[in-house]
């Protein structure tokens, strides 16, 4: 009897899980955060070259598109931080049950959005 099923899951069979979504998003936000930190360091180093260079980037960040990018970066850092906490807990040996991984994954996703909104509201009051 010949088995015609594939040896490994492929796109037609595989069901996405919260854990795989969080894992892939964790890797993507990690790359985004490295690029963002590099750009922030360059932006701060432009202070040495004078106010004109610094003001150019400052004006860009105060535009609608710049604020959208800043808000996206705040979400990216929030997601990465909460996902790292989840990984730290799992590294200690907790949270490997299927239901627990679903709940902790959903907490990371929704918590990152809530944390972003909270940081936005706090930042809005200071500006």
C-alpha positions as CSV (number, residue, x, y, z in Angstrom):
1,X,0.0,0.0,0.0
2,X,1.5,3.3,-1.1
3,X,1.0,6.4,1.0
4,X,0.5,9.4,-1.2
5,X,0.5,11.9,1.7
6,X,3.3,14.4,1.8
7,X,6.1,13.8,4.3
8,X,6.1,17.3,5.7
9,X,3.3,19.8,6.0
10,X,2.8,22.1,3.2
11,X,0.7,25.2,2.7
12,X,-2.5,23.4,1.8
13,X,-2.5,21.2,4.9
14,X,-0.7,23.2,7.6
15,X,-2.9,25.3,9.9
16,X,-1.5,28.4,11.4
17,X,-1.2,28.6,15.1
18,X,-0.9,31.5,17.4
19,X,2.6,30.4,18.5
20,X,3.8,30.3,14.9
21,X,2.4,33.7,14.2
22,X,4.1,35.1,17.4
23,X,7.4,33.4,16.5
24,X,7.5,34.8,12.9
25,X,6.4,38.2,14.1
26,X,9.1,38.1,16.9
27,X,11.8,37.6,14.3
28,X,10.4,40.3,11.9
29,X,10.1,42.9,14.7
30,X,13.6,42.0,15.9
31,X,15.0,42.9,12.5
32,X,12.9,46.1,12.4
33,X,14.1,47.1,15.9
34,X,17.8,46.6,14.9
35,X,17.3,48.9,11.9
36,X,15.3,51.4,14.0
37,X,18.0,51.6,16.7
38,X,20.7,52.1,14.1
39,X,18.7,55.0,12.5
40,X,18.0,56.5,16.0
41,X,21.8,56.5,16.7
42,X,22.4,58.2,13.4
43,X,19.7,60.7,14.1
44,X,21.2,61.5,17.5
45,X,24.7,61.7,16.0
46,X,23.5,64.4,13.6
47,X,23.4,66.7,16.6
48,X,27.2,66.9,16.3
49,X,26.9,68.1,12.6
50,X,24.6,71.0,13.5
51,X,21.0,72.0,13.9
52,X,20.1,71.9,10.2
53,X,20.6,68.2,9.8
54,X,18.9,67.4,13.1
55,X,15.9,69.7,12.3
56,X,15.4,68.0,8.9
57,X,14.8,64.6,10.5
58,X,12.9,66.2,13.4
59,X,10.5,67.8,10.9
60,X,10.1,64.5,9.1
61,X,9.2,62.8,12.4
62,X,6.6,65.5,13.2
63,X,4.8,64.8,9.8
64,X,1.9,62.4,9.6
65,X,4.0,59.8,7.9
66,X,6.8,60.2,10.5
67,X,4.3,59.9,13.4
68,X,2.9,56.7,11.7
69,X,6.5,55.3,11.6
70,X,7.1,56.2,15.2
71,X,3.8,54.6,16.3
72,X,4.8,51.5,14.3
73,X,8.2,51.4,16.0
74,X,6.5,51.7,19.4
75,X,4.3,48.7,18.6
76,X,7.4,46.8,17.3
77,X,9.3,47.4,20.5
78,X,6.3,46.6,22.6
79,X,5.7,43.4,20.8
80,X,9.3,42.4,21.0
81,X,9.5,43.1,24.7
82,X,6.3,41.1,25.5
83,X,7.4,38.3,23.3
84,X,10.8,38.2,25.0
85,X,9.1,38.0,28.4
86,X,7.0,35.0,27.0
87,X,10.2,33.3,25.8
88,X,11.9,33.9,29.2
89,X,9.0,32.2,31.0
90,X,9.2,29.3,28.5
91,X,12.9,29.1,29.0
92,X,12.3,28.5,32.7
93,X,10.2,25.5,31.8
94,X,6.6,26.9,32.1
95,X,3.9,27.4,29.6
96,X,4.3,24.6,27.1
97,X,0.8,23.3,27.4
98,X,-1.2,23.9,24.2
99,X,-3.8,26.1,25.9
100,X,-1.2,28.1,27.8
101,X,0.8,28.8,24.6
102,X,-2.4,30.0,22.9
103,X,-3.2,32.3,25.8
104,X,0.3,33.7,26.2
105,X,0.5,34.3,22.4
106,X,-2.8,36.2,22.5
107,X,-1.6,38.1,25.5
108,X,1.6,39.1,23.5
109,X,-0.5,40.2,20.5
110,X,-3.2,42.1,22.3
111,X,-0.8,43.4,25.0
112,X,1.5,44.9,22.4
113,X,-1.5,46.9,21.0
114,X,-2.7,48.0,24.4
115,X,0.9,49.0,25.5
116,X,1.2,51.0,22.2
117,X,-2.0,52.8,22.9
118,X,-1.0,53.5,26.5
119,X,2.4,54.9,25.4
120,X,0.7,57.0,22.8
121,X,-1.7,58.5,25.3
122,X,1.0,59.2,27.8
123,X,3.2,60.7,25.1
124,X,0.4,62.9,23.9
125,X,-0.1,64.4,27.3
126,X,3.6,65.4,27.5
127,X,3.8,67.1,24.1
